């Protein structure tokens, strides 16, 4: 009887351990999947203003689930733990989270940019450098720029050419490209503006005898109505600029009912002295509760 009891207890323990192991594996699998949803969106390593307080890394949750990034580390080519994200840091689906050098709120290139979600002293190399987002020892995402030959391999998940002063390296279609830095509040939506009859492509003819328009389609797949606020920056083509004031948005605040589509007309009225070509800008889409 005693032996039977011990055998029964032993079998129960093995069963419990197996269930616990399966549960643990499920948690690990979920954590890995959630981590993969978080990417580096934008890196400003060479601000046009002060280096101290002017550098920033924007990360983004591109998945459909919230991710707890508490304790995650930003490693750089200057330090294996340049910044450690604070406890209780949750990044919601689609949201961007801004990590910036200490003093960002005073020294950032554009005082209209949003405040940092988290500040800590960070150092990003100008001529050659790298940044990696780590969950423990796992590299979630990374980016290296310039001469990367001497950098640790963990920084080389993505490799880009150097950007010019005041420009960021932006994630676009799986690659990083140099574009004007933009840290306004809201989720970034990249726009390439060529003069044609569609957004994001607009045609700017040599004679400028046109009225280029386009339509931004917004679909709300949620169960409640939302208010969408739009903000567009200046259009740039190398050193040529079309100011943001030349871009007319039909309505900068749009109420989108649940499970509905809303179209917003966008029109570019280029100044007469504009140089024809492909212009780039960033459209920021801020999502608010309808209440």
Buried (B, 14 or more C-beta within 10 A) or exposed (E): EEEEEEEEEEEEEEEEEEEEEEEEEEEEEEBEEBBBBBBBBBBBBBBEEBBBBBBBBBBBBBBEEBBBBEEBBBBBBEEEEBBBBEEEBEBEEEBBBBBBBBBBBEBBBBEEBBEBBBBBEBBBBBEBBBBBBBBEEEBBBBBBBBEBEEBBEBBBBBBBEBBEEBBBBBBBEEEBBBBBBBBBBBBBEBBBBBBBEEBBBBBBEEEBEBEBBBEBEBEBEEEEBBBBBBBBBBBBBEEEBBEEEBBEBBEEEBBBEEEEEBEBEBBBBBEEEBBBEBBBBBBBBBBEEEE
